[in-house]
Amino acid sequence: MRFSVVIPLYNKAAFIRRSLDSVLLQTLEDYEIIVVDDGSTDGGPDLVAGYDNHRIKLVRQENRGVSATRNRGIGEASGKWIAFLDADDAWKPNYLQKILMLTEKYPEAGAYATAYEIIMHSGKVVYPKYKAIPPSPWQGLLSNYFHSALGAPPVWTSATTVPKHIINKVGGFHLGVPLGEDLDMWGRIALRYPIAFCNEIAASYIQDDKHPGSRHHYYFTNPEATFVRTAKEAIRRDDIKAVNLKDLHEYMTKLQIYIGYDCLVEGRNPSVARKILLRTSPTTSRLKWIKYRTLLQTYLSGQLMRSVYNNKP
């Protein structure tokens, strides 16, 4: 078995068929699908069980969170490469074929990713603008992952595949992290291995059910991104390979600025957002602009904030 497709499922009954069907339409057939139900209450697992297909394996567990769910899927996998797909996203029919091409050309890579499109709730399609990556058609090893990640993320969960032995080396997804657990995983890999990337769109990030919920409350008591803690520890141990420290530090700063933004916009807690933002020291003009714009907004009244953010409840 070449590929094990790991799909975490939690109350995504409205979308799981779309995700499964996108895998079953792959031009490459050497794969298995492991759907791990994380205690859904909406009938989604029954929809999965209704597929009469030997490739699909349904695993059920009590609700433990997305990290534990993905880790369970990895543990159940028999494939050489673990392909991640969220239950409300989808692949183009050539996704696994593109990944296979990358694995054959760049066997030294720690992760393989393709470009993706973002389909907004309105139906509008957005094409991320990647930093320091040649335009399509291009494939190769990212010369500096952390520099590229200062723009649109080149590595995104539903467009990323990782060799199982690499996951075993760097460890699974960190438990108890409601936001950024995927960025932490890709960062841990990038600290030690090159990342292979194909700049041709082969996956769709679909926004019709992306609700952050109360994840921002995590940062009220843990005001530091998971990967920031990971990177600090790796730097302390000198456990990084061929990484530009300046770009790494700027990427860490980016994560913190966006946490501050999340605490302000989603958490409506300007004081926490302000403390997070004031502790950052970006060096690039783009991040400086985002920091000080958001910092200024922490001083707005509640009424002005609702106006700025389209009267979100």
Secondary structure, 3 states (H helix, E strand, C coil): CCEEEEEEECCCCCCHHHHHHHHHCCCCCCEEEEEEEECCCCCHHHHHHCCCCCCEEEEEECCCCHHHHHHHHHHHCCCCEEEECCCCCEECCCHHHHHHHHHHHCCCCCEEEEEEEEECCCCCEECCCCCCCCCCCCEEECCCHHHHCCCCCCCCHHHEEEEHHHHHHHCCCCCCCCCCHHHHHHHHHHCCCCEEEEEEEEEEEEHHHCCCCCHHHHHHHCCCCHHHHHHHHHHHHCCCCCCCHHHHHHHHHHHHHHHHHHHHHCCCCHHHHHHHHHCCCCCCHHHHHHHHHHHHHCCCCHHHHHHHCCCCC
